Each structure stands twice: as structure tokens, then as C-alpha cells.
Amino acid sequence: MLDWKEQLDSELQRLDELEDRIREKQSMIREQAQRKGRLSTQKAIQKIDCTFRPLKLNPDDSKLILHPIDYVVFNGMNTMGANQKIKNIILLDNKKSNSNSEITKSIRNTVEKGNYEWITIRVDEKGKIEIQN
């Protein structure tokens, strides 16, 4: 027969084990809810996103410009894990919304001909501009 102290210790241990099981179940329920939430969000986005999803692009990889093109997409920028690298850069233009098609045609021709260059410019805290080579 257990004395009062042993009974109390036994009861406390039982309660600790019960709390651990409850925490595990809460954690599993949270993970399931997060998965369901992500899935329903993706489904909702697919219904309203007629720009990026049809092209299998991640909207988080895009930067809104609006003029003279609508977006610059750094394809792969927000990929999770070790494969995180930019696969390509896409100049994305929604023809329906762009009224100045001559400019976009000129941009397309410039890119196709390779008439572009990469310049890195650094601006320090004092506003001094330095062009990097």
C-alpha cells in the first residue's frame, strides 16, 4: 500500500503523462489545420489568379512594375530547400492591360537581340553612388 506522498507523486506523474498526450494531440491538430488551410488557400488562389498559376509560376517570385511591363518574375526565388535558385528571369506582360504595345514590342526585340547588360550600382548611407564592375 502506498503512503500519501507516493500516491500524490503517482497522481502527478499520471497528470504529466496526460498533459504530454494532450500536447501531442494539439500539435497534430495544428499541423492538420495548417495543411488544410494551405490547401484551401491554394485552391482559392487558383480560382482568382489568372496570371501566374496558368504559367506554373509562383506569385511570390514576382515584382510588380506596371509600366512598361507588368511584372518581373524571378522564377525559383522562393523555392524552399536546397534547390532554391533562380531558374530564369521572366518579363511578364499582360497584353490585356497594357495600352502601349509599341514599347513592349521594343522591349521584346531588345531582349531577343541580346541588347542588354547587367550593371550593379551601390548606394551608401550618404547617398554616394558607386558602379560595381
N, C-alpha and C positions, 0 to 999 in steps of 0.2 A: 504494500500500500504506500502511495506517495504522500509525502507531507505537503503542507500548504505552499511552500516555496517551490517544490518540484512541480506541483500542479499548476501554479502560476507560470513557471518557466515553460512548461509543456504547452499551456494555452497560448502564451506569447509566441512560441515557435510556430504553432499551428496558424495563428493570425498572420505572422510574417510570410509563411508559405502561401496563404490565401491571397495576401496583398501582391505577392510576386506573380501569381497566376492571373490576377485581375490586371496588373500592369502589362503582362504579355498579351492578354486578350485585347486590351485597349490599343496597344501598339499595332496588333494585326488589323484591328478595325480601322485605325487611322490610315494604315497603308492601303487597305482596300478602298477606303473612301477617296484617298488621293488618286489611286489608279482610275476609279470611276469618274472622278472629277476631271482628270486629264483627258480621258476618253470622250466624255461629253463635251468638253471644251473643244477638242479637235473636231468633233462632228459638227459643232455649231460653227466653227471657223470655216470648215469645208463648205457649208451652206452659203456663207456670205463672202468668202474670199474667192473672187473670180479672177484674180491677178496672179497670185503666187502658187496656189495649190495645183491648178491645172498644169503648170510648168514644173511641178515637183520641186519647188523652191521653198526654203524656209523664210517666212516673212521677217524673222528676226535678223536675217543676213542682209536686209535691205536698208538703204539710206534714202530718204525722200529728198528729191531735188526740185521737182516740178517743172523747172524750165532750164534749159531747152529740152531735157529728157525728164521722165518722171522719177525713175529710181536708178541707183547704182546698187547692184546685188553682189556682195562678196560671198559667193557660193561656197558654203562649208565653214564659214567663220564661227558659227555657233554649234558646230557638231560636238557632241560630248565625247570624251575619252581621248585615247592616244591618236586617233585618226583626225584630230582637229587641225585642219589646214585648209587654206583657200584653194579650191579646185580651179576656179576661173572667176573672172570679174565680168559681170553682165551689165550692159547699159540697156535698161528696160524702159520701153516707151509704150504707153497705152495710146494707140492711134486714135481711139475714140475721143480722148480728152485733149489731144494736142492739136491746136488750130494752126500752128506754124510748121507745116510739114517740110518746107524747104530747108529749114535749119536742121531738122532731124535727118533728112537725106544727106546733107552736107557732113554731119557727124558720122553717119554710116560710111560714106565714101572715104572720109579721113581715116577711120579705123581700118577699113578693108585695105587701103593702100599702105597702112603702117606708118602714116604721117603723124606720129605722136611720140612723146618722150616722157621719161619719169624724172621728175625733179623733186628733191626733198628740201623743204625750207623749214628752218628752225627759228622760232621767235622766243627770245629770252624774256625774263621778268621786266626788263627795262624797255622792251619793245624793239630791241635791236634784231634785225632780220639777217640771217646767215643762210646762204645756199650751200647745201652739202653736196659733195661730189660722190 
